[in-house]
């Protein structure tokens, strides 16, 4: 998508990054079809009807971050990355919406806008005022009080005193419970909105990359390969919640009034001063949480299940919302990257190879899918992709070869064709 995208000349790029909405609309109009196609590819056939929505959100995010871009390639890269992120969010939301329902009918209920409508919607979205949750909550409280006063007055005119007193007590309890629910719901809505906002920051690592970042609340995060942290602009102030896709290890700053909260998949992890690691890749069957120091509370989103986790312990949160303990070996294996190693115990090649591809940015595949069932037990460092590949090949009795594009192809060691091996260089050449 980035290569086929129509570019901006220096004057147009300067106007775009300076906040000229006409430059924005011209750029969006000329690239809308390409953005929609890229979004559709990222969403998949079942959700392709959301491609217009994802394209618009990607353009919004890019526009709000326009001052950060040094050249047009930065704009293209940002658009492509944001489309992938927003498509992933849409897939998760759709999966959660349909989870547990027997019906598989997912007919499109969102149409893809024409380019004229899309441009109009984009411009309109840039000028929508943010709603004030505090004002909304105050209105709910006042309405509840007024509603209660009306009921008390009406019951009091009936002549008896016991009945109205009982009703007032009951009604008061109902209102109190309702307000607690409203408060909880409002906080949830505020967090969701902040994480999805255009001004939220995304800190990401590519395949083969790892890095450590200082967070604005004084905490530190070590981000694993192919992972993303999304932080609302309020993080470190009125909010201390972030979203993780992938894996990261956190060294949480203590002495803060708000708990440090990580949302990962269907798990919500709350901590004060502590060290813990979370793994939640989209393709994983569960979220894994391990604690090195202190303690955390692991909760299941939209369910009441939760578990307190002490240092040295680890749990797995299944997609169905079940929290189960992991023994020391399983926990250490799942989160071994924080010790600069990868560990596997009787793990199929079909699972091990994608991990090597993620952590070393390898270009590799199996010549025969049936080889993926072979078990691998090994412990490797994260320093050398060559050593890692050799260790896996040895453990699974595989031979390492190369195709015409220099991509690694793994075959059965007992039947590896000589043509797949790189020819040795002749002396003097």
C-alpha positions as CSV (number, residue, x, y, z in Angstrom):
1,X,0.0,0.0,0.0
2,X,2.8,2.4,0.9
3,X,4.6,2.0,-2.4
4,X,1.4,2.6,-4.5
5,X,0.2,5.5,-2.4
6,X,0.2,8.9,-4.2
7,X,2.8,11.2,-2.7
8,X,2.9,14.8,-1.6
9,X,5.2,17.3,-3.1
10,X,7.3,19.4,-0.6
11,X,4.8,22.2,-0.5
12,X,1.8,19.9,0.0
13,X,3.7,17.9,2.7
14,X,4.6,21.2,4.5
15,X,0.9,22.2,4.3
16,X,-0.2,18.8,5.6
17,X,2.1,18.7,8.6
18,X,1.2,22.4,9.4
19,X,-2.4,21.5,9.8
20,X,-3.9,22.6,6.4
21,X,-7.2,20.6,6.2
22,X,-7.3,21.2,2.4
23,X,-4.0,19.3,2.1
24,X,-5.5,16.6,4.3
25,X,-8.6,16.2,2.2
26,X,-6.7,16.2,-1.1
27,X,-4.3,13.5,0.2
28,X,-7.2,11.4,1.7
29,X,-9.3,11.6,-1.5
30,X,-6.5,10.6,-3.8
31,X,-5.5,7.6,-1.6
32,X,-8.9,6.5,-0.2
33,X,-9.4,3.5,-2.5
34,X,-5.9,2.2,-1.6
35,X,-6.5,2.7,2.1
36,X,-9.8,0.9,1.9
37,X,-8.2,-2.0,0.1
38,X,-5.4,-2.3,2.6
39,X,-7.9,-2.2,5.5
40,X,-10.0,-4.8,3.8
41,X,-7.0,-7.1,3.4
42,X,-6.1,-6.7,7.1
43,X,-9.7,-7.2,8.3
44,X,-10.4,-10.4,6.2
45,X,-13.5,-11.3,4.2
46,X,-15.9,-11.5,7.2
47,X,-15.2,-7.9,8.3
48,X,-14.3,-6.2,5.0
49,X,-17.4,-4.0,5.4
50,X,-15.5,-2.2,8.1
51,X,-12.7,-1.2,5.8
52,X,-14.0,2.3,5.3
53,X,-14.2,2.8,9.0
54,X,-10.7,1.5,9.6
55,X,-9.3,3.7,6.8
56,X,-10.9,6.8,8.3
57,X,-9.6,6.0,11.8
58,X,-6.1,5.5,10.4
59,X,-6.2,8.8,8.6
60,X,-7.5,10.5,11.8
61,X,-4.6,9.1,13.9
62,X,-2.1,10.1,11.2
63,X,-3.5,13.6,11.0
64,X,-3.3,14.1,14.8
65,X,0.3,12.9,14.7
66,X,1.2,15.0,11.6
67,X,3.8,17.2,13.4
68,X,6.0,14.1,14.1
69,X,6.6,13.2,10.4
70,X,9.8,14.2,8.7
71,X,8.9,13.1,5.2
72,X,6.1,11.5,3.2
73,X,7.5,8.0,3.9
74,X,6.8,8.6,7.6
75,X,3.2,9.4,6.7
76,X,2.8,6.2,4.6
77,X,4.4,4.0,7.2
78,X,2.2,5.5,10.0
79,X,-0.9,4.9,7.9
80,X,0.0,1.3,7.2
81,X,0.8,0.6,10.8
82,X,-2.3,2.2,12.1
83,X,-4.5,0.3,9.7
84,X,-3.0,-3.0,10.9
85,X,-3.6,-1.9,14.6
86,X,-7.2,-0.7,14.0
87,X,-8.0,-3.8,12.0
88,X,-6.7,-6.0,14.8
89,X,-8.9,-4.0,17.3
90,X,-11.9,-4.5,15.0
91,X,-11.3,-8.2,14.8
92,X,-11.0,-8.6,18.6
93,X,-14.2,-6.5,19.1
94,X,-16.1,-8.6,16.5
95,X,-14.8,-11.9,18.1
96,X,-15.9,-10.7,21.6
97,X,-19.3,-9.6,20.3
98,X,-20.1,-13.0,18.7
99,X,-18.4,-15.1,21.4
100,X,-20.8,-17.6,23.0
101,X,-23.5,-17.1,20.4
102,X,-24.6,-20.1,18.4
103,X,-25.6,-18.0,15.4
104,X,-22.8,-17.6,12.8
105,X,-24.8,-15.0,10.8
106,X,-22.4,-12.0,10.5
107,X,-24.0,-10.1,7.6
108,X,-22.5,-6.8,6.8
109,X,-24.3,-4.0,8.6
110,X,-21.8,-1.2,7.8
111,X,-21.4,0.0,4.3
112,X,-18.2,1.4,2.8
113,X,-18.6,5.1,2.1
114,X,-18.0,6.6,-1.2
115,X,-14.9,8.8,-1.5
116,X,-17.0,12.0,-1.3
117,X,-18.9,10.8,1.8
118,X,-15.6,9.6,3.4
119,X,-14.0,13.0,3.0
120,X,-17.0,14.7,4.4
121,X,-17.1,12.3,7.4
122,X,-13.4,12.7,8.0
123,X,-13.6,16.5,8.2
124,X,-16.7,16.3,10.4
125,X,-15.0,13.9,12.8
126,X,-12.1,16.4,13.3
127,X,-14.5,18.9,14.8
128,X,-16.6,16.8,17.1
129,X,-16.4,17.9,20.7
130,X,-15.5,15.4,23.3
131,X,-18.3,14.5,25.8
132,X,-17.9,15.4,29.4
133,X,-18.3,12.2,31.5
134,X,-18.4,14.1,34.7
135,X,-21.3,16.2,33.5
136,X,-23.1,13.1,32.3
137,X,-22.7,11.4,35.6
138,X,-23.9,14.5,37.5
139,X,-27.0,14.5,35.4
140,X,-27.7,10.8,36.2
141,X,-27.3,11.5,39.9
142,X,-29.6,14.5,39.8
143,X,-32.2,12.5,37.8
144,X,-32.0,9.7,40.4
145,X,-32.5,12.2,43.3
146,X,-35.5,13.8,41.6
147,X,-37.0,10.4,40.8
148,X,-36.6,9.3,44.4
149,X,-38.2,12.6,45.7
150,X,-41.2,12.1,43.4
151,X,-41.8,8.5,44.8
152,X,-41.4,9.6,48.4
153,X,-43.9,12.4,48.0
154,X,-46.4,10.2,46.2
155,X,-46.2,7.3,48.8
156,X,-46.3,9.8,51.7
157,X,-49.8,11.1,50.6
158,X,-51.3,7.6,51.1
159,X,-51.7,8.1,54.9
160,X,-49.4,5.3,56.3
161,X,-45.9,5.9,57.6
162,X,-44.3,2.5,57.7
163,X,-44.7,1.7,54.0
164,X,-43.2,5.0,52.8
165,X,-40.2,4.6,55.2
166,X,-39.6,1.0,54.0
167,X,-39.9,2.2,50.4
168,X,-37.5,5.1,51.0
169,X,-34.9,2.7,52.5
170,X,-35.3,0.2,49.6
171,X,-35.3,2.9,47.0
172,X,-32.2,4.5,48.6
173,X,-30.4,1.2,48.4
174,X,-31.4,0.8,44.8
175,X,-30.1,4.3,43.9
176,X,-26.8,3.7,45.8
177,X,-26.3,0.4,43.9
178,X,-27.2,2.1,40.7
179,X,-24.8,5.0,41.2
180,X,-22.0,2.5,42.0
181,X,-22.8,0.8,38.8
182,X,-22.9,4.1,36.9
183,X,-19.5,5.1,38.5
184,X,-17.9,1.8,37.5
185,X,-19.4,1.9,34.0
186,X,-18.3,5.5,33.6
187,X,-14.7,4.7,34.5
188,X,-14.8,1.7,32.1
189,X,-16.1,3.9,29.3
190,X,-13.5,6.6,30.1
191,X,-10.7,4.1,29.9
192,X,-11.9,2.5,26.7
193,X,-12.3,5.9,25.1
194,X,-8.9,7.1,26.2
195,X,-7.2,4.0,24.8
196,X,-9.0,4.4,21.5
197,X,-8.5,8.1,21.2
198,X,-6.5,9.6,18.3
199,X,-4.0,11.2,20.7
200,X,-3.1,7.9,22.5
201,X,0.5,6.8,21.9
202,X,1.6,3.5,20.5
203,X,5.0,2.2,21.4
204,X,5.9,-0.8,19.2
205,X,8.7,-3.2,18.4
206,X,9.1,-5.0,15.1
207,X,10.1,-8.7,14.7
208,X,13.6,-9.3,15.9
209,X,13.5,-6.1,18.1
210,X,13.3,-5.6,21.8
211,X,13.6,-2.4,23.8
212,X,13.1,-0.7,27.2
213,X,11.1,2.5,27.6
214,X,10.5,4.9,30.5
215,X,6.8,5.5,31.2
216,X,5.5,8.9,32.3
217,X,4.5,7.6,35.7
218,X,8.1,6.6,36.6
219,X,7.6,2.9,35.6
220,X,9.8,1.0,33.1
221,X,8.6,-1.4,30.4
222,X,10.7,-3.9,28.6
223,X,8.9,-4.6,25.3
224,X,9.3,-8.0,23.6
225,X,9.6,-8.6,19.9
226,X,6.6,-7.9,17.7
227,X,4.7,-6.2,20.5
228,X,2.8,-3.0,21.1
229,X,1.9,-0.8,24.1
230,X,-0.9,1.7,23.7
231,X,-1.0,4.6,26.3
232,X,-3.7,7.2,26.6
233,X,-2.6,10.8,26.8
234,X,-3.8,10.9,30.4
235,X,-1.4,8.1,31.4
236,X,0.7,9.2,34.4
237,X,-1.9,11.8,35.4
238,X,-5.6,11.0,35.9
239,X,-5.1,7.5,34.4
240,X,-2.6,4.7,34.8
241,X,-3.9,2.1,32.4
242,X,-2.3,0.9,29.2
243,X,-3.1,-1.8,26.6
244,X,-0.7,-4.5,25.6
245,X,-0.6,-6.6,22.4
246,X,2.3,-9.1,22.4
247,X,4.5,-9.3,25.5
248,X,6.2,-6.9,27.9
249,X,7.8,-6.9,31.3
250,X,7.0,-4.1,33.7
251,X,8.9,-2.6,36.6
252,X,6.2,-0.5,38.3
253,X,6.9,2.7,40.2
254,X,5.6,2.5,43.7
255,X,4.0,5.2,45.8
256,X,1.3,6.2,43.3
257,X,-2.3,6.9,44.2
258,X,-3.6,4.9,41.3
259,X,-2.9,1.2,40.6
260,X,-0.9,0.4,37.5
261,X,-3.2,-1.5,35.1
262,X,-2.4,-3.5,32.0
263,X,-5.2,-4.7,29.7
264,X,-4.1,-7.6,27.6
265,X,-6.6,-9.7,25.6
266,X,-9.4,-10.6,28.0
267,X,-7.3,-10.1,31.1
268,X,-6.9,-7.0,33.3
269,X,-3.8,-7.0,35.5
270,X,-3.6,-4.5,38.4
271,X,-0.5,-3.8,40.5
272,X,1.2,-1.3,42.8
273,X,5.0,-1.4,43.1
274,X,6.0,-4.7,41.5
275,X,7.7,-6.5,38.7
276,X,5.7,-8.7,36.4
277,X,5.5,-10.0,32.8
278,X,2.5,-10.5,30.5
279,X,2.3,-12.4,27.2
280,X,-0.8,-11.8,25.1
281,X,-0.2,-12.3,21.3
282,X,-3.3,-12.3,19.2
283,X,-2.7,-15.8,18.0
284,X,-2.1,-17.2,21.5
285,X,-4.8,-19.4,23.1
286,X,-4.5,-17.6,26.4
287,X,-2.9,-14.7,28.3
288,X,0.0,-15.6,30.6
289,X,1.0,-13.5,33.6
290,X,4.0,-14.1,35.8
291,X,5.2,-12.1,38.9
292,X,8.8,-11.6,39.8
293,X,8.4,-9.2,42.7
294,X,5.4,-8.0,44.8
295,X,2.0,-9.1,43.7
296,X,-0.7,-8.4,41.1
297,X,-4.4,-9.0,40.8
298,X,-5.6,-10.7,37.6
299,X,-9.2,-10.2,36.6
300,X,-11.2,-11.4,33.6
301,X,-12.7,-8.6,31.6
302,X,-16.6,-8.6,31.7
303,X,-16.6,-11.4,34.3
304,X,-16.2,-11.6,38.1
305,X,-13.4,-14.1,38.1
306,X,-10.1,-12.8,39.6
307,X,-7.0,-14.1,41.3
308,X,-4.2,-12.6,43.5
309,X,-0.8,-13.5,42.3
310,X,2.4,-13.5,44.5
311,X,6.0,-13.4,43.5
312,X,7.3,-16.5,41.8
313,X,3.8,-17.5,40.6
314,X,2.2,-17.5,37.1
315,X,-1.3,-18.0,35.7
316,X,-2.9,-18.5,32.4
317,X,-6.2,-16.8,31.4
318,X,-8.0,-18.8,28.7
319,X,-10.2,-17.1,26.0
320,X,-13.2,-18.5,27.8
321,X,-12.2,-16.6,31.0
322,X,-10.8,-19.4,33.1
323,X,-7.8,-18.5,35.3
324,X,-5.5,-21.5,36.0
325,X,-2.2,-21.8,37.8
326,X,1.0,-22.6,35.9
327,X,3.7,-24.6,37.6
328,X,7.2,-23.1,37.9
329,X,8.5,-24.8,34.7
330,X,5.6,-23.8,32.5
331,X,5.6,-20.2,33.8
332,X,9.3,-19.9,33.2
333,X,9.1,-21.4,29.8
334,X,6.2,-19.1,28.6
335,X,8.0,-15.9,29.7
336,X,11.7,-17.0,29.3
337,X,12.5,-14.1,26.9
338,X,12.9,-11.8,29.9
339,X,16.0,-13.8,30.8
340,X,17.3,-13.4,27.2
341,X,16.4,-17.0,26.3
342,X,13.7,-19.1,24.7
343,X,12.8,-22.4,26.3
344,X,10.7,-25.2,24.8
345,X,9.8,-28.6,26.4
346,X,8.4,-31.2,24.0
347,X,6.9,-28.4,21.9
348,X,5.9,-29.1,18.3
349,X,8.0,-27.6,15.5
350,X,4.8,-25.9,14.2
351,X,4.9,-23.8,17.5
352,X,8.6,-23.4,17.8
353,X,9.3,-22.1,14.3
354,X,6.9,-19.1,14.5
355,X,8.5,-18.2,17.8
356,X,11.9,-18.1,16.1
357,X,10.5,-16.1,13.2
358,X,9.1,-13.6,15.7
359,X,12.2,-13.2,17.9
360,X,14.9,-13.4,15.2
361,X,12.9,-12.0,12.2
362,X,13.7,-15.2,10.3
363,X,12.4,-16.0,6.8
364,X,11.9,-19.7,7.2
365,X,9.3,-22.4,6.4
366,X,8.8,-26.2,6.5
367,X,9.1,-28.0,3.2
368,X,6.4,-30.5,4.4
369,X,3.7,-29.4,7.0
370,X,3.8,-32.9,8.6
371,X,7.3,-32.0,9.9
372,X,5.6,-29.6,12.3
373,X,4.5,-32.4,14.6
374,X,8.0,-33.2,15.6
375,X,8.7,-32.3,19.3
376,X,11.5,-29.9,20.3
377,X,13.1,-29.5,23.7
378,X,15.8,-26.9,23.9
379,X,17.0,-23.7,25.6
380,X,18.6,-21.1,23.4
381,X,19.9,-17.5,23.8
382,X,18.4,-14.6,21.9
383,X,21.8,-13.5,20.5
384,X,22.2,-15.6,17.4
385,X,19.5,-16.6,14.9
386,X,21.8,-19.1,13.3
387,X,22.5,-20.9,16.5
388,X,18.7,-20.9,17.3
389,X,17.9,-22.4,13.9
390,X,20.6,-25.0,14.2
391,X,19.4,-26.0,17.7
392,X,15.9,-26.5,16.5
393,X,16.9,-28.4,13.4
394,X,19.1,-30.7,15.5
395,X,16.3,-31.3,18.1
396,X,13.8,-32.1,15.4
397,X,16.1,-34.0,13.0
398,X,15.7,-31.4,10.3
399,X,18.0,-30.2,7.6
400,X,18.5,-26.5,6.8
401,X,18.4,-25.5,3.2
402,X,17.6,-22.4,1.1
403,X,15.3,-21.7,-1.8
404,X,16.0,-19.4,-4.8
405,X,15.1,-16.3,-2.8
406,X,17.6,-17.3,0.0
407,X,14.7,-18.1,2.4
408,X,15.4,-20.9,4.8
409,X,13.6,-24.2,4.0
410,X,13.6,-27.0,6.6
411,X,13.4,-30.6,5.4
412,X,13.7,-34.1,6.9
413,X,17.4,-34.5,7.7
414,X,17.2,-38.1,6.3
415,X,15.9,-36.9,2.9
416,X,17.3,-33.4,2.4
417,X,17.9,-32.9,-1.3
418,X,21.4,-31.5,-2.1
419,X,19.9,-28.8,-4.3
420,X,18.5,-27.0,-1.3
421,X,21.9,-26.4,0.2
422,X,24.0,-23.3,-0.6
423,X,26.9,-24.3,-2.8
424,X,30.4,-23.7,-1.3
425,X,32.4,-20.9,-2.8
426,X,35.4,-22.0,-4.9
427,X,38.8,-21.0,-3.8
428,X,40.0,-17.8,-5.4
429,X,36.5,-16.6,-6.1
